[in-house]
């Protein structure tokens, strides 16, 4: 099953793990395992590939936040913090060969995952704050629209009532006014 990488963060995670895989393929790393321990190097490559897929799938579990973030936010995430954490991850990738010399791959992978998860949590918390703010704005706008709609409906009802009362008045038979002269003549008779 192929992984669909749909946003910037997933691309970064995939590229960082791919960079780590390229480090495994470098000459100075391979020469530590050649010729008798090539199976260990192959297992290491498989483990890194498996962890790359797992980490990208983990970030995909937060995909809905990134989609909502694209709709409601301007993506002006605190890029200084982003750059700092990304720089830290890239520096950590550069220390890969020292972890290999000490046969400490599991520790390296766990630390690498934790660095990526820390960066992910920072982004998610920032996006969630902005998403909540945008929801509040939308709710306030919705309430204003509802109030405006209610006022329009009331105005329509009032117009309807006035028209109806005007129709009723037109339909009532009007009492003819008689002049006082005619009334006096009638009363004398």
C-alpha positions in Angstrom: 0.0 0.0 0.0 1.4 3.3 -1.0 1.5 6.3 1.4 -0.1 9.5 0.2 1.9 12.4 1.5 -0.6 15.3 1.5 0.9 18.2 3.5 4.1 19.9 4.2 4.7 18.3 7.5 4.4 14.8 6.2 6.8 15.7 3.4 9.3 16.9 6.0 9.1 13.7 8.1 9.4 11.5 5.0 12.5 13.5 3.8 14.2 13.4 7.2 13.9 9.6 7.3 15.0 9.4 3.7 18.0 11.4 4.6 18.8 9.0 7.4 18.5 6.1 4.9 21.0 7.9 2.7 23.3 8.1 5.7 23.1 4.3 6.1 24.1 4.0 2.4 27.2 6.2 2.8 30.6 4.6 2.3 31.9 5.3 5.8 28.9 3.6 7.4 28.9 0.6 5.1 32.6 0.0 5.5 32.0 -0.7 9.3 29.8 -3.7 8.3 31.7 -5.0 5.2 32.2 -7.9 4.5 30.9 -10.0 7.4 28.1 -7.9 8.9 26.2 -6.9 5.8 23.1 -8.7 7.2 23.2 -6.3 10.2 23.4 -3.3 7.8 20.4 -4.7 5.8 18.4 -5.2 9.0 19.2 -1.7 10.0 18.0 -0.4 6.7 14.7 -2.4 7.0 14.2 -1.1 10.5 14.7 2.5 9.5 12.4 2.0 6.5 9.7 0.5 8.7 10.0 3.3 11.2 9.8 5.9 8.5 6.4 4.5 7.4 5.2 4.3 11.0 6.2 7.9 11.7 4.5 9.2 8.5 1.4 7.2 9.4 1.5 8.7 12.9 1.6 12.2 11.5 -1.3 11.2 9.1 -3.4 10.6 12.2 -3.3 14.4 12.7 -4.1 15.1 9.1 -7.5 16.6 10.0 -5.9 19.4 12.0 -3.7 20.3 9.1 -6.7 20.4 6.7 -8.6 22.6 9.1 -5.5 24.7 9.6 -5.3 25.2 5.8 -9.0 26.3 5.7 -9.0 28.6 8.7 -5.5 29.7 9.4 -3.0 31.7 7.5 -0.2 29.2 8.2 2.0 31.8 9.9 3.1 29.3 12.4 6.0 30.4 14.6 8.6 29.5 12.0 11.5 30.4 14.3 10.5 27.6 16.6 10.0 25.4 13.6 13.4 26.2 12.2 15.0 25.6 15.6 13.5 22.2 16.0 14.2 21.2 12.4 17.8 22.3 12.7 18.0 20.2 15.9 16.7 17.2 14.0 19.1 17.7 11.1 22.0 18.0 13.5 20.9 14.8 15.2 20.8 13.0 11.8 24.4 14.1 11.2 25.4 12.3 14.5 24.1 9.0 13.1 27.6 7.5 12.4 28.6 7.9 16.0 25.5 6.0 17.2 26.3 3.2 14.7 29.9 2.9 16.0 28.4 2.3 19.5 25.8 -0.1 18.1 23.0 2.0 19.6 20.5 2.1 16.7 17.4 1.6 18.9 18.3 4.6 21.1 19.0 6.7 18.0 15.6 5.8 16.4 13.7 6.5 19.7 15.4 9.9 20.1 14.8 10.7 16.5 11.1 9.9 16.8 10.8 11.9 20.0 12.3 15.0 18.3 9.9 14.7 15.5 6.9 14.2 17.8 7.9 17.2 19.9 8.0 19.3 16.7 4.6 17.9 15.7 3.0 18.7 19.1 4.3 22.3 18.9 2.7 22.7 15.4 -0.6 21.1 16.5 -0.9 23.2 19.6 -0.2 26.4 17.6 -2.8 25.3 14.9 -5.4 24.4 17.5 -5.2 27.8 19.1 -5.7 29.5 15.8 -8.4 27.1 14.8 -10.3 27.8 18.0 -9.9 31.6 17.4 -11.3 31.2 13.9 -14.2 29.1 15.2 -15.0 31.9 17.8 -15.0 34.4 15.0 -17.2 32.3 12.9 -19.6 31.8 15.8 -19.7 35.5 16.5 -20.4 36.2 12.8 -23.1 33.5 12.8 -24.8 35.1 15.8 -24.7 38.5 14.1 -26.3 37.0 11.0 -28.9 35.3 13.1 -29.8 38.5 14.9 -30.0 40.3 11.5 -32.2 37.6 10.1 -34.5 37.8 13.2 -34.8 41.6 12.7 -35.6 41.1 9.1 -38.3 38.6 9.9 -39.8 40.9 12.6 -39.9 43.8 10.1 -41.6 41.5 7.5 -44.2 40.5 10.1 -44.9 44.1 11.0 -45.2 45.1 7.4 -47.6 42.2 6.9 -49.7 43.2 9.9 -49.9 46.8 8.8 -51.0 45.7 5.3 -53.5 43.4 6.8 -55.0 46.1 9.0 -55.1 48.4 6.1 -57.0 45.8 4.1 -59.4 45.2 6.9 -60.1 48.9 7.2 -60.8 49.1 3.4 -63.1 46.2 3.6 -65.2 47.7 6.5 -68.2 49.5 5.2 -67.7 53.1 5.8 -70.4 55.1 7.7 -71.7 57.8 5.6 -71.5 61.1 7.3 -74.6 63.1 7.2 -74.7 66.8 7.3 -76.2 68.5 10.3 -78.9 70.1 8.1 -80.1 66.7 7.0 -80.1 65.5 10.5 -82.1 68.4 11.7 -84.7 67.9 9.0 -85.0 64.2 9.9 -85.4 65.0 13.6 -88.2 67.4 13.0 -90.2 64.9 11.1 
